[in-house]
Amino acid sequence: MAVRSARRSRGDVALAVVAGAFALAQLLLVRPGMGLGWDESVYVSQVASHAPASFFSAPRARGVPLLVAPVAAWSSSTALLRIYLAVLSGLALFLALRAWRGLFPARVLATAGALFATLWVTLFYGPQAMPNYWVAVGALAGTGCFLRAQANRFDRTALWGVGLSAALMAWMRPTDAVWASLPPLVLLVCVRRWRRPALLMALVGGLAAGAAEWVIEAYVSYGGLAQRLSDASRIQGGLGWNIAVGDQLRALGGRTLCRPCTSAAPPVLETLWWCVLPLLAALAAVAAVRARRPVASLVPLACAASAAFPYLFLIGYAAPRFLLPAYALLSVPVAGLLVHLVRAPGRIRRPLTVTLLTLALAGHLAVQFAVLEHTVRRTTAAHREWAAVAAGLHRMGVRPPCLVTGENDVPIAYYAGCSSAATGGHDANTTPANIRRTARHLPTATLVAPGGGPPGYARSWTPHRVAGLRVYVAPASVAGGRR
């Protein structure tokens, strides 16, 4: 008993080291002062004290605003928010890996954590106010707890873990939560020896509890659940048979959003790991079946495939963050395969395998960190341009309370402390007549990309140029700035 307790303690220390290194790497490699992106601005503005809430479109859920509220509700510091999220994401990774204790050895779980945590997309989105990482750790923890609860009917902790993990996923993105939970649901309903009413209630109850606010809001603000789902599908380009595998491949070079995804694919070295991943997953499944422990590997592989399916085959664009839940779920069986290869006996085979794997992993890490550095640098530059435009608006007299429309209106309005409005596109929430009326009593500006012209309501407004954008300021704003 004492030996087992000591092993568990050492295992927890190994997982804590991996999770701590992950949090520290975020703070060192993803600049805390990087500024907020477009989607982050929408989420944070819902609870921010210094900026009005941006338009909240149908696909979004309130999980991220509630997650960031402890900081964003009283501080406008992006650096402080990044530090808070980095620490929280490290803690979440530790708990998600710990949920698998007893299913795999600690060395496998630590390796799984390291594999997932060193992907550039994981490091980049860990400290961001975005839902995908949290769906990923929820899926990882929930699948581990599901397998533990299935193996031991008296494991109440695992049962609670299933419900809480499902609630976390649904709280962040209800549709993603359903896809990630589909294989366990099928097993619980369709396979007799897997049927556990308590486990089914925990999983379904967790999904329902996490999605409850989203469903209620659908009826209050979006015309009903069916209408919200329809609007969400339309905003995402219309869900249907769309093979986006190539789009995801082209996004791997550091494109945070590939829409439309018409650029060339990144260099082979940047995409090789992604092409090899399905092969590793297949080998992990074969190794698990041969070792007569298929369940612990096949279930997360099935959950990974289900979580990835809509983003590979049902939407017409790509973003690397969409596949974070799949990467998290794949990390455990792939880590099990790698540890098995390293520990395989043989005087020549084992040293050769260790050497080849070490070289491959070293190259893999070099590629991941190179893409991360490039992505952070480019993203930081874009966010600084938005901040420069916001500062220019203040100099022109567009200060809170105020309204910003046009090119990149959502993040720039957030930086300036203004409301944002759009008359078309996914975030349409007003009309030209409403903007004209607002401009009579509030400082108002319209942002136009280079080469574009102002909308009809802003043609008589005063033009300026700030950070590559043409800015048209309503006359009342100019008069206010002069005073």
Secondary structure as the mmCIF struct_conf table of DSSP 4:
data_model
#
loop_
_struct_conf.conf_type_id
_struct_conf.id
_struct_conf.beg_label_comp_id
_struct_conf.beg_label_asym_id
_struct_conf.beg_label_seq_id
_struct_conf.end_label_comp_id
_struct_conf.end_label_asym_id
_struct_conf.end_label_seq_id
HELX_RH_AL_P HELX_RH_AL_P1 ALA A 2 LEU A 29
BEND BEND1 VAL A 30 VAL A 30
TURN_TY1_P TURN_TY1_P1 PRO A 32 GLY A 33
BEND BEND2 MET A 34 MET A 34
HELX_RH_AL_P HELX_RH_AL_P2 TRP A 38 SER A 45
TURN_TY1_P TURN_TY1_P2 GLN A 46 VAL A 47
BEND BEND3 SER A 49 ALA A 51
HELX_LH_PP_P HELX_LH_PP_P1 PRO A 52 PHE A 55
TURN_TY1_P TURN_TY1_P3 ALA A 58 PRO A 59
TURN_TY1_P TURN_TY1_P4 ARG A 62 ARG A 62
HELX_RH_AL_P HELX_RH_AL_P3 GLY A 63 ALA A 72
TURN_TY1_P TURN_TY1_P5 ALA A 73 TRP A 74
HELX_RH_AL_P HELX_RH_AL_P4 THR A 78 ARG A 98
TURN_TY1_P TURN_TY1_P6 ALA A 99 TRP A 100
STRN STRN1 ARG A 101 ARG A 101
TURN_TY1_P TURN_TY1_P7 GLY A 102 LEU A 103
STRN STRN2 PHE A 104 PHE A 104
HELX_RH_AL_P HELX_RH_AL_P5 ALA A 106 ALA A 117
TURN_TY1_P TURN_TY1_P8 THR A 118 THR A 118
BEND BEND4 LEU A 119 LEU A 119
HELX_RH_AL_P HELX_RH_AL_P6 TRP A 120 TYR A 125
TURN_TY1_P TURN_TY1_P9 GLY A 126 PRO A 127
BEND BEND5 GLN A 128 ALA A 129
BEND BEND6 PRO A 131 PRO A 131
HELX_RH_AL_P HELX_RH_AL_P7 ASN A 132 ALA A 151
TURN_TY1_P TURN_TY1_P10 ARG A 153 PHE A 154
HELX_RH_AL_P HELX_RH_AL_P8 ARG A 156 MET A 172
HELX_RH_AL_P HELX_RH_AL_P9 PRO A 174 CYS A 190
HELX_RH_3T_P HELX_RH_3T_P1 ARG A 192 TRP A 194
HELX_RH_AL_P HELX_RH_AL_P10 PRO A 197 SER A 221
BEND BEND7 TYR A 222 GLY A 224
HELX_RH_AL_P HELX_RH_AL_P11 LEU A 225 ILE A 235
TURN_TY1_P TURN_TY1_P11 GLN A 236 GLY A 237
BEND BEND8 GLY A 240 TRP A 241
STRN STRN3 ASN A 242 ASN A 242
HELX_RH_AL_P HELX_RH_AL_P12 VAL A 245 ALA A 251
TURN_TY1_P TURN_TY1_P12 LEU A 252 GLY A 254
BEND BEND9 THR A 256 THR A 256
STRN STRN4 CYS A 258 CYS A 258
BEND BEND10 ARG A 259 PRO A 260
BEND BEND11 SER A 263 SER A 263
HELX_LH_PP_P HELX_LH_PP_P2 ALA A 264 PRO A 267
HELX_RH_AL_P HELX_RH_AL_P13 VAL A 268 ARG A 290
TURN_TY1_P TURN_TY1_P13 ALA A 291 ARG A 292
HELX_RH_AL_P HELX_RH_AL_P14 PRO A 294 PHE A 313
STRN STRN5 LEU A 314 LEU A 314
BEND BEND12 GLY A 316 GLY A 316
STRN STRN6 ALA A 318 ALA A 318
HELX_RH_3T_P HELX_RH_3T_P2 PRO A 320 LEU A 323
HELX_RH_AL_P HELX_RH_AL_P15 LEU A 324 ARG A 343
TURN_TY1_P TURN_TY1_P14 ARG A 347 ILE A 348
HELX_RH_AL_P HELX_RH_AL_P16 ARG A 349 ARG A 395
TURN_TY1_P TURN_TY1_P15 MET A 396 GLY A 397
BEND BEND13 PRO A 400 PRO A 401
STRN STRN7 LEU A 403 GLY A 406
TURN_TY1_P TURN_TY1_P16 GLU A 407 ASN A 408
HELX_RH_AL_P HELX_RH_AL_P17 ASP A 409 ALA A 416
TURN_TY1_P TURN_TY1_P17 GLY A 417 GLY A 417
STRN STRN8 SER A 419 ALA A 421
BEND BEND14 THR A 423 GLY A 425
TURN_TY1_P TURN_TY1_P18 HIS A 426 ASP A 427
HELX_RH_AL_P HELX_RH_AL_P18 PRO A 432 HIS A 441
BEND BEND15 LEU A 442 LEU A 442
STRN STRN9 THR A 444 VAL A 448
TURN_TY1_P TURN_TY1_P19 PRO A 450 GLY A 451
HELX_RH_3T_P HELX_RH_3T_P3 GLY A 456 ALA A 458
TURN_TY1_P TURN_TY1_P20 ARG A 459 SER A 460
BEND BEND16 TRP A 461 TRP A 461
STRN STRN10 THR A 462 VAL A 466
TURN_TY1_P TURN_TY1_P21 ALA A 467 GLY A 468
STRN STRN11 LEU A 469 VAL A 473
HELX_RH_AL_P HELX_RH_AL_P19 PRO A 475 ARG A 482
#
